[in-house]
Amino acid sequence: LILWDLEAGAEVRRLEGHVSLVRAVAFLPDGNRALAGSQIVGENTIGDLILWDLESGEKIRTYDITHDVADIAITSNGDLALTGSVSEFAVILWDVESGEQVRRFAGHTAPVINVAFGPGDDIAFASGVDGTVHAWDVETGELIRRFESNDVGGFALDVSPDGRIVMYGSASGGVTLWDFETAEVLHRFAVHEAYVFDVAFHPDGSRLYTSGVDGKLIEWSGFDQSLEELLDWIEDNRYVRELSCEERERYHLDLSGC
């Protein structure tokens, strides 16, 4: 891990000691600590999860895990952490201070790439490469809702600040938006040429951002509108790539120009 001084653009220190590729890192709210996890490399299926003191660069705690860590989310008060695993398909809630597991959330049957809390700290979300997103009650561990996408290979997940919309980015370059209450798809649209690596809502909910393997970071606006207005905006502003002649023939579309 490398800690940077943003103002100077200079490296402050390196924190070394993870057993494999560091895939996930999250600051705790106090800004003095960070939780980081490593993912599988080659045949190694066990990573690690370490709490770091950023001031000294020393390890505060190494958590007892039997899997890798693909993503980390922290509650707003810094008491709990959520991790997702590729090797065990696991979604685990941790007590940050004690290093103990609070609970495991059941439901995923494929590698878990992304996790998130929202709205607030009451609901835990996780997305898998099978195209599903699960939402659980943090307090009870009960599965609240399951979202399904036609696009597999989910690499990105976020929840709108008001909790109304769940956003998911896939390996195909597409983004899916769901209504949280009904789990119905609001819209699917192609935004990148391939893998969507990250998605994020602006804190005020009016905009969202997507980034992909194509090297593009795209800002989308109009998301502070009502649900009906939102759907109209997406319909008018969605991007759909040009289909190949083979695809046009397959879907019985106009072949002029092929």
C-alpha positions in Angstrom: 0.0 0.0 0.0 1.2 3.5 -0.7 0.1 6.5 1.3 0.2 9.8 -0.7 0.2 13.5 0.3 -2.5 14.9 -2.0 -1.3 18.5 -1.9 2.3 17.7 -2.7 1.7 14.6 -4.8 4.5 12.9 -2.9 4.7 9.5 -1.4 4.4 9.6 2.4 5.1 5.9 3.1 4.7 2.4 2.0 2.9 -0.3 4.1 4.3 -3.7 3.2 3.4 -7.1 4.4 0.4 -8.4 2.5 0.7 -12.0 1.3 -0.6 -11.4 -2.2 -2.1 -8.8 -4.6 -3.7 -6.0 -2.6 -7.2 -5.7 -4.1 -9.2 -3.6 -1.6 -8.5 -0.7 0.8 -10.8 1.6 2.8 -10.1 4.4 5.2 -11.7 4.3 8.6 -13.7 7.5 9.4 -10.9 8.8 11.8 -8.6 9.0 8.8 -5.7 7.5 10.9 -6.4 3.9 10.0 -7.1 1.9 6.9 -8.3 -1.7 6.4 -6.8 -3.5 3.4 -7.2 -7.0 1.9 -5.5 -9.1 -0.6 -6.9 -11.4 -3.3 -5.8 -14.7 -4.8 -2.7 -14.8 -7.0 -2.2 -18.0 -9.0 -3.0 -21.1 -6.9 -3.0 -19.2 -3.6 -6.6 -19.0 -2.5 -6.0 -17.4 0.9 -5.4 -13.7 1.1 -5.3 -11.5 4.2 -7.1 -8.7 5.9 -5.0 -6.1 7.8 -5.8 -3.0 9.9 -3.0 -0.4 9.5 -1.9 2.6 11.5 -1.3 5.2 8.8 0.8 7.5 11.0 3.3 4.8 12.0 2.9 2.4 9.1 2.5 -0.4 11.6 0.0 -3.3 11.6 -2.6 -2.9 14.2 -4.3 -6.2 13.6 -4.3 -9.1 11.2 -7.8 -10.7 10.9 -8.2 -14.5 10.9 -9.5 -15.3 7.4 -9.6 -18.5 5.3 -10.3 -16.7 2.0 -9.3 -13.8 -0.2 -10.6 -10.2 0.0 -12.0 -8.7 -3.2 -13.7 -5.6 -1.7 -14.2 -3.7 1.6 -16.9 -1.4 2.9 -16.8 0.5 6.2 -19.8 1.8 8.2 -20.0 5.5 8.8 -18.9 5.1 12.5 -16.1 2.8 11.6 -17.3 0.0 13.9 -18.1 -2.6 11.2 -16.5 -3.7 8.0 -18.0 -5.7 5.1 -15.8 -7.9 2.9 -16.4 -10.0 -0.3 -14.6 -13.1 -1.4 -13.9 -14.6 -4.7 -12.6 -18.0 -3.5 -15.4 -18.7 -0.9 -18.2 -16.7 -2.4 -18.5 -15.2 1.1 -19.8 -11.9 2.4 -18.6 -11.3 5.9 -19.4 -8.6 8.5 -16.5 -7.8 10.9 -16.1 -6.1 14.2 -13.2 -3.7 13.3 -11.9 -3.3 16.8 -11.9 -6.9 17.9 -11.2 -8.5 14.6 -14.0 -11.0 15.1 -16.6 -12.1 12.6 -20.0 -10.8 13.4 -21.8 -12.9 10.8 -21.8 -14.3 7.3 -24.5 -13.3 4.8 -25.9 -16.2 2.8 -27.1 -16.2 -0.8 -24.2 -15.9 -3.3 -23.2 -19.0 -5.2 -20.5 -17.3 -7.3 -17.4 -15.1 -6.6 -18.3 -11.8 -4.8 -16.5 -8.8 -6.3 -18.1 -5.8 -4.7 -19.8 -4.9 -1.3 -21.4 -1.7 0.0 -23.5 -0.3 2.8 -26.5 1.8 2.1 -28.6 3.8 2.7 -26.8 4.5 5.9 -25.4 1.5 7.6 -28.6 -0.6 7.9 -28.4 -2.7 4.7 -25.4 -4.6 3.3 -25.1 -5.2 -0.4 -22.9 -7.5 -2.4 -22.6 -8.3 -6.2 -21.4 -11.5 -7.8 -20.0 -12.4 -11.1 -23.2 -14.4 -11.8 -25.1 -11.1 -12.3 -26.9 -10.9 -9.0 -26.9 -8.4 -6.2 -28.1 -9.4 -2.7 -29.2 -7.0 0.1 -29.3 -8.1 3.8 -30.4 -6.5 7.0 -27.2 -5.8 8.8 -28.7 -6.3 12.3 -30.4 -9.7 11.7 -28.5 -11.0 8.6 -31.9 -11.6 6.9 -32.0 -11.5 3.1 -34.1 -8.5 2.2 -33.9 -8.5 -1.6 -32.3 -10.2 -4.6 -31.6 -8.3 -7.8 -30.9 -10.2 -11.1 -29.2 -8.9 -14.2 -28.8 -10.4 -17.6 -25.2 -9.2 -17.6 -22.7 -11.4 -15.7 -19.3 -10.6 -14.5 -20.3 -7.9 -12.1 -17.3 -5.7 -11.2 -19.0 -2.6 -9.8 -21.8 -1.7 -7.3 -23.2 1.4 -5.7 -26.4 2.5 -4.0 -27.9 6.0 -4.4 -27.7 8.2 -1.3 -31.4 8.0 -0.8 -31.4 4.2 -1.2 -33.9 4.2 -4.1 -31.6 3.0 -6.9 -29.1 0.1 -7.0 -26.4 0.4 -9.7 -24.4 -2.5 -11.1 -21.6 -2.6 -13.8 -20.8 -5.7 -15.7 -18.1 -7.4 -17.8 -20.0 -6.7 -21.0 -19.7 -2.9 -20.5 -23.3 -2.5 -19.4 -24.9 -0.9 -16.4 -28.1 -2.0 -14.7 -30.3 0.2 -12.5 -32.8 -1.4 -10.2 -35.6 0.1 -8.1 -34.6 -1.0 -4.6 -38.2 -1.4 -3.2 -39.4 -3.6 -6.1 -36.2 -5.1 -7.3 -37.4 -4.3 -10.8 -35.0 -3.2 -13.5 -35.3 0.5 -14.2 -33.0 0.3 -17.2 -30.0 -1.4 -18.8 -27.7 0.5 -21.0 -24.3 0.1 -22.6 -21.8 2.6 -21.5 -18.4 1.1 -22.1 -16.8 -1.2 -24.7 -16.1 -3.9 -22.1 -15.6 -4.3 -18.3 -17.2 -1.6 -16.1 -14.6 -1.5 -13.3 -16.4 1.0 -11.0 -19.6 2.9 -10.6 -20.5 5.6 -8.1 -23.3 8.0 -7.3 -22.5 11.7 -6.5 -23.2 12.4 -2.8 -26.2 14.5 -3.7 -27.6 11.8 -6.0 -27.9 14.1 -9.0 -25.1 12.4 -11.0 -23.5 9.1 -11.4 -20.1 8.0 -12.7 -18.9 4.9 -14.5 -15.3 3.8 -15.5 -14.3 1.0 -17.7 -11.4 -1.0 -19.2 -11.7 1.3 -22.3 -10.0 4.0 -20.3 -13.2 6.2 -20.1 -14.6 7.9 -17.0 -18.2 9.0 -17.8 -20.3 11.4 -15.9 -24.1 11.0 -16.2 -26.5 13.7 -15.0 -30.2 14.1 -14.4 -30.5 11.7 -11.5 -32.0 14.2 -9.1 -35.3 13.8 -10.9 -38.3 11.7 -10.0 -38.4 8.0 -11.0 -40.5 8.8 -14.0 -38.3 11.7 -15.1 -35.2 9.5 -14.5 -36.5 6.8 -16.9 -37.3 9.4 -19.5 -33.8 10.9 -19.2 -32.1 7.5 -19.6 -34.3 6.7 -22.6 -33.3 10.0 -24.3 -29.6 9.9 -23.3 -28.7 6.2 -23.3 -25.7 5.1 -25.5 -26.0 1.9 -27.5 -23.0 0.8 -29.6 -23.4 0.1 -33.3 -24.3 -3.5 -33.9 -22.1 -5.6 -36.3 -23.5 -7.1 -39.4 -23.5 -10.5 -37.8 -25.5 -9.2 -34.9 -28.0 -7.4 -37.2 -28.5 -10.6 -39.1 -28.9 -12.6 -35.9 -31.6 -10.2 -34.5 -33.3 -9.8 -37.9 -32.5 -6.1 -38.1 -32.0 -3.9 -41.2 -28.9 -5.1 -43.0 -28.5 -2.1 -45.3 -24.9 -0.9 -45.2 -23.5 -4.4 -44.5 
